[in-house]
């Protein structure tokens, strides 16, 4: 009888304690003061781009260090609309909007936006048709955007923490386009570019960063009928490199040495497809940014977040003078 009376009491105690513990584990919400600091510190900030941004109305979504769209879908958008920005480009953060679960960052004026209904109205007069409102300069926008998503809401965070979360798309620290681009490629390609070498399997952009613009270009058809482009670097009596590209891939590198020696490489030395497959599967990069403390365990995989990751910022004690973080502006400015 005593057991039957005690059991409901224990259940009530457990049910009352567990929610309170869960609430304590969640970080505080973003304060109004920190919102203003983020907009003030990051608006108009110059950054270097670390990934591809497609032109058009579609932007990027960043959550738990993973970007979408990626893989084949990203290639399709790039082929359809072209790039608004690519790795190594310098861009300016032109607009920031903080929503409930994400922060919206626009670059270079943002994407093309739908015109308002009143912008289509014209008044017919003696001097011809006159629009009722000035034309929207955004109609010619060539920018894009990225939405940084969080699990439940935008938490309180500092400038350095926000920079780290944006690391897959923005580089705030590089001093040149080359430095920013090298951070976005695998180590093997990075070393080759630093040594000004071209590897079979590279794309046009990598060759340009490695060797610069070619002194000459020749477009021909091979014996198999496939059209190719030959990029020529150097002039005798120096070594001369002939870099052959089919579409966007290096398929052959021929080097004519000063002593008359000819070196030809056709075997693929780097496979960019491996990186594309990994992104397509949605795998989290091993060096993806995280704000977890050392030794902190990741939450279990849930239906809401299949990746099992979390972009929550660990809760911390507020500053004694105010509830917002005083490190924000200092961390955001160079």
Secondary structure, DSSP 8 states (H G I E B T S, - for coil): -HHHHHHHHHHHHHHHHHHHHHHHHS--B--HHHHHHHHHHHTT-EEEE-S-EESSS--EEEETTEEES-HHHHHHHHHHH-EEE-TT-EEEEEEEEE-SSEEEEEETT-S-----GGGG-EEEETTEEEESS---GGGG---EEEEEE-SSS-B---HHHHHHHTTTTEESS-SSHHHHHHTTS-HHHHHHHHTT---TT-BHHHHHHHH-S-SEEEEEE-TTS-EEEEEEE--TTS-EEEEEEETTEEEEEEEE-TTS-EEEE-S----THHHHHHHHTT---TT------TT-------SS-TT------------SS-SS-TTHHHHH--
